[in-house]
């Protein structure tokens, strides 16, 4: 369907809303607090910049080549859901039961995991983008994607202000609650992927 057929700003708002919900940057913020709390403010900004760049490039690649890539390597979207869910649940469990292993790995040069993928650009975002392309076309979908990622970049870049507002204990509690929520989201993704697999088989 062409952008002109859908209807300008109304279509753009609809596409942007769908991507914003799938991105869930507000839910990612407290998780980011937890995995980056040992970093200096300057290093956090470098991690955010690098992670957002990688996340955006990944999202753009899947927007244009997602279906082709999946067909080429012989996987389906349900496979991606299950794999992404397993990664997220490991991250969440590490944070809930002790010192997160990924906290030791996140640096200015390697912070793209897990922030860029799968927390920012995860299965939900990639699936939404490919569906939005079918409805609204490439131009509108890419525009909505860029706007949402600029918003996400701004929020993550200024996360220190929110940490100061919450206080150290508040940030820790919020981080643990977010880890529990992340685990629930991961289980939901795995369950959805398995259900779709059984329905198709």
MONOR-V898269 format. One record per residue. SS is DSSP state (H for helix, E for strand, L for the rest). PHI is phi in whole degrees, -180 to 180 (999 if undefined). PSI is psi in whole degrees, 0 to 359 (none if undefined). Layout:
ss=SS phi=PHI psi=PSI
ss=SS phi=PHI psi=PSI
//
This chain:
ss=L phi=999 psi=133
ss=L phi=-77 psi=153
ss=H phi=-58 psi=320
ss=H phi=-64 psi=327
ss=H phi=-71 psi=329
ss=H phi=-78 psi=318
ss=L phi=114 psi=69
ss=H phi=45 psi=234
ss=H phi=-67 psi=329
ss=H phi=-63 psi=317
ss=H phi=-67 psi=319
ss=H phi=-63 psi=318
ss=H phi=-64 psi=319
ss=H phi=-64 psi=315
ss=H phi=-66 psi=318
ss=H phi=-64 psi=320
ss=H phi=-63 psi=316
ss=H phi=-61 psi=317
ss=H phi=-69 psi=321
ss=H phi=-62 psi=318
ss=H phi=-65 psi=316
ss=H phi=-67 psi=323
ss=H phi=-68 psi=318
ss=L phi=50 psi=53
ss=H phi=-66 psi=331
ss=H phi=-66 psi=326
ss=H phi=-76 psi=335
ss=H phi=-77 psi=331
ss=H phi=-53 psi=307
ss=H phi=-65 psi=330
ss=H phi=-66 psi=320
ss=H phi=-64 psi=323
ss=H phi=-55 psi=313
ss=H phi=-68 psi=318
ss=H phi=-83 psi=351
ss=H phi=-122 psi=9
ss=L phi=-67 psi=341
ss=L phi=-88 psi=356
ss=L phi=-91 psi=154
ss=L phi=-74 psi=158
ss=H phi=-55 psi=319
ss=H phi=-67 psi=322
ss=H phi=-70 psi=326
ss=H phi=-60 psi=318
ss=H phi=-64 psi=321
ss=H phi=-66 psi=321
ss=H phi=-63 psi=316
ss=H phi=-62 psi=313
ss=H phi=-60 psi=312
ss=H phi=-66 psi=316
ss=H phi=-65 psi=317
ss=H phi=-66 psi=323
ss=H phi=-64 psi=314
ss=H phi=-64 psi=318
ss=H phi=-62 psi=318
ss=H phi=-67 psi=315
ss=H phi=-62 psi=317
ss=H phi=-60 psi=316
ss=H phi=-63 psi=318
ss=H phi=-66 psi=319
ss=H phi=-61 psi=315
ss=H phi=-71 psi=331
ss=H phi=-62 psi=316
ss=H phi=-90 psi=329
ss=H phi=-123 psi=5
ss=H phi=-53 psi=304
ss=H phi=-62 psi=321
ss=H phi=-65 psi=316
ss=H phi=-62 psi=314
ss=H phi=-62 psi=317
ss=H phi=-65 psi=322
ss=H phi=-66 psi=318
ss=H phi=-95 psi=1
ss=L phi=75 psi=33
ss=L phi=-120 psi=165
ss=L phi=-119 psi=170
ss=H phi=-61 psi=327
ss=H phi=-65 psi=324
ss=H phi=-63 psi=320
ss=H phi=-67 psi=323
ss=H phi=-62 psi=313
ss=H phi=-65 psi=315
ss=H phi=-63 psi=315
ss=H phi=-63 psi=321
ss=H phi=-64 psi=320
ss=H phi=-64 psi=319
ss=H phi=-63 psi=314
ss=H phi=-65 psi=322
ss=H phi=-70 psi=327
ss=H phi=-65 psi=319
ss=H phi=-63 psi=315
ss=H phi=-65 psi=316
ss=H phi=-65 psi=322
ss=H phi=-62 psi=322
ss=H phi=-73 psi=326
ss=H phi=-77 psi=322
ss=H phi=-95 psi=351
ss=L phi=178 psi=202
ss=L phi=-70 psi=123
ss=L phi=-61 psi=131
ss=H phi=-63 psi=323
ss=H phi=-69 psi=341
ss=H phi=-66 psi=329
ss=H phi=-76 psi=339
ss=H phi=-94 psi=338
ss=L phi=-77 psi=118
ss=L phi=-139 psi=180
ss=L phi=-63 psi=337
ss=L phi=-106 psi=344
ss=L phi=-125 psi=17
ss=L phi=-75 psi=2
ss=H phi=-69 psi=339
ss=H phi=-117 psi=125
ss=H phi=-100 psi=10
ss=H phi=-67 psi=306
ss=H phi=-66 psi=308
ss=H phi=-136 psi=122
ss=H phi=-106 psi=8
ss=H phi=-70 psi=315
ss=H phi=-87 psi=297
ss=L phi=-99 psi=93
ss=L phi=-115 psi=186
ss=H phi=-57 psi=322
ss=H phi=-62 psi=314
ss=H phi=-65 psi=314
ss=H phi=-64 psi=318
ss=H phi=-64 psi=315
ss=H phi=-61 psi=317
ss=H phi=-61 psi=315
ss=H phi=-67 psi=327
ss=H phi=-72 psi=321
ss=H phi=-65 psi=325
ss=H phi=-61 psi=320
ss=H phi=-65 psi=328
ss=H phi=-90 psi=313
ss=H phi=-109 psi=348
ss=L phi=92 psi=169
ss=H phi=-70 psi=316
ss=H phi=-61 psi=311
ss=H phi=-69 psi=318
ss=H phi=-62 psi=316
ss=H phi=-65 psi=320
ss=H phi=-61 psi=315
ss=H phi=-64 psi=322
ss=H phi=-63 psi=312
ss=H phi=-62 psi=317
ss=H phi=-60 psi=314
ss=H phi=-65 psi=322
ss=H phi=-75 psi=331
ss=H phi=-66 psi=320
ss=H phi=-63 psi=314
ss=H phi=-62 psi=318
ss=H phi=-61 psi=317
ss=H phi=-63 psi=318
ss=H phi=-67 psi=316
ss=H phi=-68 psi=323
ss=H phi=-63 psi=329
ss=L phi=-106 psi=22
ss=H phi=-65 psi=335
ss=H phi=-60 psi=324
ss=H phi=-63 psi=321
ss=H phi=-71 psi=324
ss=H phi=-63 psi=316
ss=H phi=-64 psi=324
ss=H phi=-67 psi=319
ss=H phi=-77 psi=329
ss=L phi=86 psi=164
ss=H phi=-61 psi=312
ss=H phi=-66 psi=320
ss=H phi=-62 psi=320
ss=H phi=-66 psi=321
ss=H phi=-66 psi=314
ss=H phi=-61 psi=315
ss=H phi=-63 psi=323
ss=H phi=-64 psi=318
ss=H phi=-68 psi=320
ss=H phi=-63 psi=320
ss=H phi=-66 psi=323
ss=H phi=-64 psi=320
ss=H phi=-65 psi=317
ss=H phi=-64 psi=320
ss=H phi=-62 psi=320
ss=H phi=-62 psi=318
ss=H phi=-65 psi=319
ss=H phi=-63 psi=318
ss=H phi=-62 psi=315
ss=H phi=-61 psi=319
ss=H phi=-62 psi=319
ss=H phi=-64 psi=316
ss=H phi=-65 psi=315
ss=H phi=-61 psi=317
ss=H phi=-63 psi=317
ss=H phi=-64 psi=317
ss=H phi=-66 psi=320
ss=H phi=-63 psi=315
ss=H phi=-63 psi=325
ss=H phi=-66 psi=316
ss=H phi=-68 psi=324
ss=H phi=-65 psi=321
ss=H phi=-77 psi=336
ss=L phi=-82 psi=none
//
